Amino acid sequence: MDKQLAKKYLLGMLKIRQFEEACGRMYMQGKIKGFLHLYIGEEAIAVGSISELSEDDYIITHYRDHGHALARGMDPNKIMAELYGRVDGSSRGKAGSMHLFDSNLHFMGGHAIVGGHLPIAVGIALGLKKQNKNGLVVAFFGDGAVNEGEFHESMNLAALWKLPIIFYLENNQYGMGTHVKRSSANPDMLYKFADLYGMPSTKIDGMDVLTVRDSTREAIDKIRKNNGPILIEAMTYRFRGHSMADPSAYRENEEVQKWQKEKDPIELFKQYCISNDLLNESDFKSVDDEVKEIIQECLNFAENSPLPDMSVAKDKIYNIN
């Protein structure tokens, strides 16, 4: 770790945090419509893991996808315009919050069906292996997907065919309003499902960006040596509700405040930087100012982008007629 890398990680996490906070504000103003799932609190996973990927690697994720898209390098302007439903969005305003895509970055989208993207991840990994390419796939999913059949089908095929894929379980402990202890018979051992398929696995602190980075790096090294898939369970916590429509009444305020006070990934990393003489308060302000400019620019971009004309409503849509 050096000062330049520390600034990169801090900027990455702050960009996600402030982007999501801006999204929340714009949603309340009616400028962003539909469903909106914020990544606030989970920033260390996206930044720590995706920072280790190469340009040849692929990412596919769930509907809480803004953080992964930003960490991969997707243009914040295009993302915000997409959330606004504007023509300059990443999918011309047709996809919205849950379906961000950028094929040039090998970012194969957010997917709204819980667990539904995992078989697609397996297909991409199989394609890479069949074509003797060096890339691998990182498939992000939440604890709610572990109880879906697609999760087990995908794990089985990936292990059977020794595919280059990291199954990245972001365990924020709540599937919508249900705590994992009420939905899983063995909630502390979700990563051990990998044992059923002879797949290596590990459970890590997903609030520590360096732990995430190091665990991802180790997994990538193993996969690049043709050792098949790996499951990483990263323990994390979302600081907001499941979506903007969720009052989050099922969680005690004390629980949320405790996580925010003791485990905020950005504050933890700031403390690390101070303790190791990497960054100081002046550096923090400089990075924060830079991020604020990025966020204001993407808001201005979205505001000034026109709405798509209704004549293109059916363009690029499969029609059996």
C-alpha positions as CSV (number, residue, x, y, z in Angstrom):
1,M,0.0,0.0,0.0
2,D,1.3,3.4,-0.9
3,K,-0.3,6.9,-1.0
4,Q,-1.4,6.7,-4.6
5,L,-3.2,3.4,-4.1
6,A,-4.7,4.6,-0.8
7,K,-6.2,7.6,-2.6
8,K,-7.5,5.3,-5.4
9,Y,-9.3,3.0,-2.9
10,L,-10.7,6.0,-1.0
11,L,-11.9,7.8,-4.1
12,G,-13.5,4.6,-5.3
13,M,-15.5,4.0,-2.1
14,L,-16.4,7.7,-1.7
15,K,-17.6,7.9,-5.3
16,I,-20.0,5.0,-4.7
17,R,-21.2,6.4,-1.4
18,Q,-21.9,9.9,-2.7
19,F,-23.3,8.7,-6.0
20,E,-25.8,6.6,-4.0
21,E,-26.6,9.4,-1.7
22,A,-27.3,11.6,-4.7
23,C,-29.5,8.9,-6.2
24,G,-31.5,8.8,-3.0
25,R,-32.1,12.5,-3.1
26,M,-33.1,12.5,-6.8
27,Y,-35.5,9.6,-6.1
28,M,-37.2,11.6,-3.4
29,Q,-37.5,14.5,-5.8
30,G,-39.2,12.2,-8.4
31,K,-36.4,12.5,-10.9
32,I,-35.5,8.8,-10.6
33,K,-38.4,6.4,-10.7
34,G,-39.1,2.7,-10.4
35,F,-37.1,0.6,-8.0
36,L,-33.8,1.9,-6.5
37,H,-31.5,-0.3,-4.4
38,L,-28.6,1.6,-2.8
39,Y,-25.2,0.1,-2.1
40,I,-24.4,2.3,0.8
41,G,-22.3,0.4,3.4
42,E,-21.1,-2.3,1.0
43,E,-18.6,-0.2,-0.9
44,A,-15.5,-2.1,0.3
45,I,-16.6,-5.3,-1.6
46,A,-17.0,-3.7,-5.0
47,V,-13.8,-1.6,-4.8
48,G,-11.6,-4.2,-3.1
49,S,-12.6,-7.1,-5.4
50,I,-12.9,-5.3,-8.8
51,S,-9.6,-3.5,-8.4
52,E,-7.9,-6.9,-8.8
53,L,-9.5,-7.8,-12.1
54,S,-8.0,-7.4,-15.5
55,E,-9.6,-6.0,-18.7
56,D,-10.2,-9.6,-19.8
57,D,-12.3,-10.5,-16.8
58,Y,-16.1,-10.4,-16.7
59,I,-18.5,-9.1,-14.0
60,I,-22.2,-10.0,-13.6
61,T,-24.3,-8.9,-10.7
62,H,-27.6,-8.5,-9.0
63,Y,-30.0,-5.5,-9.0
64,R,-27.9,-3.6,-6.4
65,D,-25.5,-2.9,-9.2
66,H,-24.5,0.8,-9.1
67,G,-21.4,0.1,-6.9
68,H,-20.1,-2.6,-9.1
69,A,-20.6,-0.6,-12.3
70,L,-18.7,2.4,-10.8
71,A,-15.9,0.3,-9.5
72,R,-15.5,-1.3,-12.9
73,G,-15.0,2.2,-14.4
74,M,-18.4,2.7,-16.0
75,D,-19.1,6.4,-16.8
76,P,-21.0,8.0,-13.9
77,N,-22.6,10.4,-16.3
78,K,-24.1,7.5,-18.4
79,I,-25.2,5.7,-15.2
80,M,-27.0,8.7,-13.8
81,A,-28.7,9.4,-17.1
82,E,-29.8,5.9,-17.3
83,L,-31.4,6.2,-13.8
84,Y,-33.1,9.3,-15.0
85,G,-34.5,7.4,-18.0
86,R,-32.7,9.7,-20.4
87,V,-31.5,9.1,-24.0
88,D,-27.8,9.5,-23.0
89,G,-28.0,6.7,-20.5
90,S,-26.0,3.5,-20.8
91,S,-29.0,1.7,-22.4
92,R,-30.6,4.9,-23.8
93,G,-32.9,5.2,-20.8
94,K,-34.6,1.9,-21.2
95,A,-32.9,-0.3,-18.6
96,G,-32.9,1.7,-15.4
97,S,-31.3,1.1,-12.1
98,M,-31.4,-2.7,-12.0
99,H,-30.0,-3.3,-15.4
100,L,-26.7,-1.4,-16.0
101,F,-24.6,-2.8,-18.8
102,D,-21.3,-2.0,-20.4
103,S,-20.1,-4.7,-22.8
104,N,-16.9,-2.8,-23.5
105,L,-15.9,-3.1,-19.9
106,H,-17.1,-6.8,-19.8
107,F,-19.7,-5.6,-17.3
108,M,-22.6,-8.0,-18.2
109,G,-25.2,-6.3,-16.2
110,G,-27.3,-6.1,-13.1
111,H,-30.2,-8.6,-13.1
112,A,-33.5,-8.2,-11.3
113,I,-34.4,-11.9,-10.8
114,V,-32.8,-13.2,-7.6
115,G,-30.2,-15.8,-8.6
116,G,-31.2,-15.7,-12.2
117,H,-27.9,-14.3,-13.4
118,L,-25.8,-17.2,-11.9
119,P,-26.4,-19.6,-14.8
120,I,-25.5,-16.8,-17.2
121,A,-22.2,-16.4,-15.3
122,V,-21.5,-20.1,-15.7
123,G,-22.2,-19.8,-19.5
124,I,-19.7,-16.9,-19.8
125,A,-17.1,-18.9,-17.8
126,L,-17.7,-21.9,-20.0
127,G,-17.3,-19.8,-23.1
128,L,-13.9,-18.4,-21.8
129,K,-12.7,-21.9,-21.1
130,K,-13.8,-23.3,-24.5
131,Q,-12.1,-20.5,-26.3
132,N,-8.9,-20.9,-24.2
133,K,-9.1,-17.3,-23.0
134,N,-7.4,-16.0,-19.9
135,G,-10.4,-14.2,-18.4
136,L,-12.5,-15.2,-15.5
137,V,-16.0,-14.3,-14.2
138,V,-16.9,-12.6,-10.9
139,A,-20.6,-13.2,-10.1
140,F,-21.9,-11.1,-7.3
141,F,-25.1,-12.2,-5.5
142,G,-26.8,-11.8,-2.1
143,D,-27.6,-14.1,0.7
144,G,-31.2,-14.3,-0.6
145,A,-30.0,-16.1,-3.7
146,V,-28.4,-19.0,-1.8
147,N,-31.8,-20.5,-1.3
148,E,-32.6,-20.4,-5.0
149,G,-32.2,-23.5,-7.2
150,E,-30.1,-21.6,-9.7
151,F,-27.4,-21.1,-7.1
152,H,-26.9,-24.8,-6.6
153,E,-27.3,-25.7,-10.3
154,S,-24.6,-23.1,-11.1
155,M,-22.3,-24.2,-8.4
156,N,-22.5,-27.8,-9.5
157,L,-21.8,-27.1,-13.1
158,A,-19.0,-24.7,-12.4
159,A,-17.3,-27.3,-10.2
160,L,-18.0,-30.2,-12.6
161,W,-16.4,-28.3,-15.5
162,K,-13.7,-26.6,-13.4
163,L,-14.8,-23.2,-14.7
164,P,-12.9,-19.9,-14.1
165,I,-15.5,-18.2,-11.8
166,I,-15.6,-16.5,-8.4
167,F,-19.0,-16.8,-6.7
168,Y,-19.0,-13.7,-4.6
169,L,-21.7,-13.8,-1.9
170,E,-22.4,-10.4,-0.5
171,N,-24.1,-11.4,2.7
172,N,-25.7,-8.2,4.0
173,Q,-27.8,-10.5,6.3
174,Y,-31.2,-9.4,5.1
175,G,-33.1,-10.8,2.1
176,M,-35.5,-7.9,1.7
177,G,-37.0,-7.7,5.2
178,T,-36.0,-11.2,6.3
179,H,-32.9,-11.8,8.4
180,V,-30.7,-14.7,7.2
181,K,-31.3,-16.5,10.5
182,R,-35.0,-16.8,9.6
183,S,-34.3,-18.0,6.0
184,S,-31.4,-20.4,6.4
185,A,-31.1,-23.5,8.6
186,N,-27.3,-22.8,9.1
187,P,-26.9,-19.0,8.6
188,D,-23.3,-18.8,9.9
189,M,-22.1,-21.4,7.3
190,L,-23.4,-20.3,4.0
191,Y,-19.9,-20.5,2.4
192,K,-19.8,-24.1,3.4
193,F,-22.3,-24.9,0.6
194,A,-19.2,-25.0,-1.6
195,D,-18.1,-28.2,0.2
196,L,-20.9,-30.1,-1.4
197,Y,-19.4,-29.4,-4.8
198,G,-15.7,-29.9,-3.8
199,M,-15.2,-26.2,-4.2
200,P,-12.8,-24.1,-2.1
201,S,-14.4,-21.3,-0.1
202,T,-13.7,-18.7,2.5
203,K,-15.6,-16.2,4.7
204,I,-14.2,-12.7,5.1
205,D,-14.9,-9.3,6.6
206,G,-16.6,-7.5,3.7
207,M,-16.3,-4.1,5.5
208,D,-12.5,-4.1,5.2
209,V,-11.4,-3.1,1.7
210,L,-7.9,-4.6,2.1
211,T,-9.2,-7.9,3.3
212,V,-11.5,-8.0,0.3
213,R,-8.7,-7.2,-2.0
214,D,-6.3,-9.8,-0.6
215,S,-8.9,-12.6,-0.6
216,T,-9.9,-11.8,-4.1
217,R,-6.3,-11.7,-5.3
218,E,-5.7,-15.1,-3.7
219,A,-8.8,-16.5,-5.4
220,I,-7.8,-15.1,-8.8
221,D,-4.3,-16.6,-8.5
222,K,-5.8,-20.0,-7.9
223,I,-8.3,-19.8,-10.7
224,R,-5.7,-18.6,-13.2
225,K,-3.8,-21.8,-12.6
226,N,-6.9,-23.7,-13.8
227,N,-8.0,-24.8,-10.4
228,G,-11.7,-24.2,-11.0
229,P,-14.2,-22.1,-9.2
230,I,-14.1,-20.5,-5.7
231,L,-16.8,-19.1,-3.4
232,I,-16.1,-16.1,-1.3
233,E,-18.7,-15.0,1.4
234,A,-18.1,-11.4,2.3
235,M,-20.0,-10.3,5.5
236,T,-21.4,-6.8,5.1
237,Y,-24.4,-4.6,5.9
238,R,-26.5,-2.2,4.0
239,F,-27.0,1.0,5.8
240,R,-30.2,1.8,4.0
241,G,-33.4,-0.2,3.4
242,H,-33.7,-2.9,0.8
243,S,-34.9,-0.3,-1.6
244,M,-36.0,3.3,-1.5
245,A,-39.6,1.9,-0.9
246,D,-38.5,0.1,2.2
247,P,-39.0,1.8,5.6
248,S,-36.7,-0.8,7.1
249,A,-39.0,-1.2,10.1
250,Y,-37.8,-4.8,10.6
251,R,-34.4,-3.6,11.9
252,E,-33.7,-2.1,15.2
253,N,-32.2,1.4,15.0
254,E,-29.5,0.4,17.5
255,E,-28.4,-2.4,15.1
256,V,-28.1,0.0,12.2
257,Q,-26.3,2.7,14.2
258,K,-23.8,0.2,15.6
259,W,-22.8,-1.0,12.1
260,Q,-22.6,2.6,10.9
261,K,-20.5,3.7,13.9
262,E,-18.2,0.7,14.2
263,K,-18.0,-0.8,10.7
264,D,-18.3,1.9,8.1
265,P,-15.9,0.7,5.4
266,I,-14.9,4.3,4.5
267,E,-14.2,5.4,8.0
268,L,-12.3,2.1,8.7
269,F,-10.1,2.7,5.7
270,K,-9.5,6.4,6.7
271,Q,-8.3,5.1,10.2
272,Y,-6.0,2.7,8.5
273,C,-4.5,5.4,6.3
274,I,-3.9,7.7,9.3
275,S,-2.4,4.9,11.4
276,N,0.0,4.0,8.6
277,D,0.9,7.6,7.6
278,L,-0.6,7.2,4.2
279,L,-3.1,10.0,4.1
280,N,-4.0,13.0,6.3
281,E,-7.1,15.2,6.7
282,S,-5.9,17.4,3.8
283,D,-5.7,14.4,1.5
284,F,-9.2,13.3,2.6
285,K,-10.6,16.7,1.8
286,S,-8.9,16.7,-1.6
287,V,-10.4,13.3,-2.5
288,D,-13.8,14.4,-1.2
289,D,-13.8,17.6,-3.3
290,E,-12.8,15.6,-6.4
291,V,-15.7,13.2,-5.8
292,K,-18.2,16.0,-5.2
293,E,-17.2,17.4,-8.6
294,I,-17.8,14.0,-10.3
295,I,-21.2,13.7,-8.7
296,Q,-22.3,17.2,-9.6
297,E,-21.2,16.7,-13.2
298,C,-23.2,13.5,-13.5
299,L,-26.3,15.1,-12.1
300,N,-25.9,18.0,-14.5
301,F,-25.4,15.6,-17.4
302,A,-28.6,13.7,-16.5
303,E,-30.6,16.8,-16.1
304,N,-29.6,18.1,-19.5
305,S,-30.1,14.8,-21.4
306,P,-33.4,14.6,-23.2
307,L,-36.0,11.9,-22.7
308,P,-36.1,9.3,-25.4
309,D,-38.8,9.8,-28.1
310,M,-41.7,7.3,-27.8
311,S,-41.0,6.2,-31.4
312,V,-38.0,4.2,-30.2
313,A,-40.0,2.4,-27.4
314,K,-40.0,-0.9,-29.3
315,D,-36.5,-0.6,-30.8
316,K,-34.1,-3.5,-30.0
317,I,-36.9,-5.6,-28.5
318,Y,-37.6,-9.1,-29.7
319,N,-41.0,-9.3,-31.4
320,I,-42.4,-12.8,-32.3
321,N,-44.8,-11.1,-34.8
